[in-house]
Amino acid sequence: MRLLTKDGLAADGLELDRGPEEMGGMPKSAGRSGASHAMTVIAMIPPEAVAATQAWVDAPDGIGSITSYATEVALPATGTWRNPSVGCAWADIVLTAPEAGLSLLFIEADNCTEEAPIIAAKFDKYMRHFHRKVKDTDG
């Protein structure tokens, strides 16, 4: 519902087939800034959006929580996690959910903006990351 000038409330009332008493009142100090247009306070929510939200709420649980996911994560073959080497792999999505039996998953997502050789080279970078030898510092 939009809070408008008196004329705006009346126009919305006609469009919504509602009387003035159903449209609510004007906000305090409305229109004092010199604006001649409506002031939108709360957007009307279409039924499709309500249905989509309810479908999401009713959907079965997925894997992990929102904190289980990270995007654009550097996977260095050399360098450190905080300072990866130039040309390292970057995972589009990383998921860790050991409680679901999934310790680590890297996802490469492509929307057809890259040539096949470029995508194939990414897998080589992933392989170099997995073959990396690291020193065990905590026993």
C-alpha positions in Angstrom: 0.0 0.0 0.0 1.4 3.4 -0.9 1.0 6.4 1.3 0.3 9.3 -1.0 -1.1 12.8 -1.1 -4.9 12.9 -0.7 -5.3 13.0 -4.5 -2.9 10.0 -4.8 -4.9 8.0 -2.1 -8.1 8.8 -4.0 -6.6 7.6 -7.3 -5.3 4.4 -5.8 -8.7 3.9 -4.2 -10.3 4.0 -7.6 -7.8 1.6 -9.1 -8.2 -0.8 -6.2 -12.0 -0.4 -6.0 -11.8 0.8 -2.4 -13.3 3.7 -0.6 -11.3 6.4 1.1 -11.9 4.9 4.5 -10.1 1.7 3.4 -7.1 3.5 2.0 -5.7 4.8 5.2 -4.4 8.2 6.0 -1.5 10.4 5.0 1.8 10.1 6.8 2.6 13.0 9.1 4.5 15.8 7.2 3.8 14.1 3.9 4.6 16.3 0.9 6.3 19.1 2.9 9.5 18.6 1.0 8.0 20.0 -2.2 7.8 16.6 -4.0 4.8 16.4 -6.2 4.9 12.6 -6.6 3.8 9.8 -4.4 6.0 8.5 -1.5 6.2 4.7 -1.6 6.4 3.3 1.9 5.5 -0.4 1.5 5.3 -2.2 -1.9 2.3 -4.4 -2.8 3.3 -8.0 -2.9 1.9 -10.0 -5.8 0.3 -13.4 -5.1 3.0 -15.1 -7.2 5.7 -13.8 -4.9 3.7 -15.0 -1.8 3.3 -18.5 -3.4 7.0 -18.7 -4.3 8.0 -17.7 -0.8 5.7 -20.3 0.7 7.0 -23.0 -1.6 10.5 -22.2 -0.5 9.5 -22.4 3.2 7.7 -25.8 2.6 10.6 -27.3 0.6 12.6 -30.2 2.1 15.8 -29.3 3.8 18.9 -29.1 1.6 22.5 -29.8 2.4 24.3 -27.6 4.8 23.4 -24.1 6.0 24.0 -20.8 4.4 27.3 -20.7 6.2 28.3 -24.0 4.5 28.6 -22.2 1.2 31.3 -19.8 -0.1 31.7 -18.3 -3.6 34.8 -17.3 -5.6 37.3 -19.2 -3.3 40.9 -19.2 -4.3 42.5 -22.7 -4.5 46.2 -22.0 -4.6 48.7 -24.5 -6.1 51.4 -22.2 -4.7 51.2 -19.3 -2.3 49.0 -19.3 0.8 45.2 -19.3 1.3 45.4 -15.6 2.2 47.9 -14.7 -0.6 47.3 -17.2 -3.4 49.7 -17.4 -6.4 48.8 -15.6 -9.6 46.8 -18.0 -12.0 45.5 -20.2 -9.2 42.1 -21.9 -9.5 39.0 -20.1 -8.2 36.1 -22.3 -7.3 32.8 -20.7 -8.2 31.1 -22.4 -5.2 32.6 -24.3 -2.3 30.3 -26.4 0.0 31.4 -28.1 3.2 28.7 -30.2 5.0 30.4 -33.0 7.0 27.2 -33.5 8.9 25.6 -34.7 5.6 28.6 -36.8 4.7 30.0 -34.2 2.3 33.4 -33.0 3.6 34.2 -30.7 0.6 32.7 -30.0 -2.8 34.0 -27.6 -5.4 31.5 -26.5 -8.1 32.4 -24.9 -11.4 29.4 -23.0 -12.8 29.4 -21.7 -16.4 26.7 -19.8 -18.2 28.3 -20.3 -21.7 30.4 -17.2 -21.6 33.7 -19.0 -21.8 35.2 -21.2 -24.5 35.6 -24.9 -23.9 39.5 -24.7 -23.7 39.3 -22.0 -21.0 36.9 -24.2 -18.9 39.1 -27.3 -19.5 42.1 -25.3 -18.2 40.3 -24.7 -15.0 40.2 -28.4 -14.3 44.0 -28.5 -14.7 44.2 -25.7 -12.1 42.0 -27.7 -9.7 44.2 -30.8 -10.2 47.3 -28.7 -9.3 45.6 -27.5 -6.2 44.8 -31.1 -5.1 48.3 -32.3 -5.8 49.8 -29.6 -3.6 52.0 -30.8 -0.8 51.7 -28.9 2.5 53.6 -29.1 5.7 51.6 -30.6 8.6 51.9 -27.9 11.3 49.5 -29.2 13.9 50.6 -32.8 14.3 
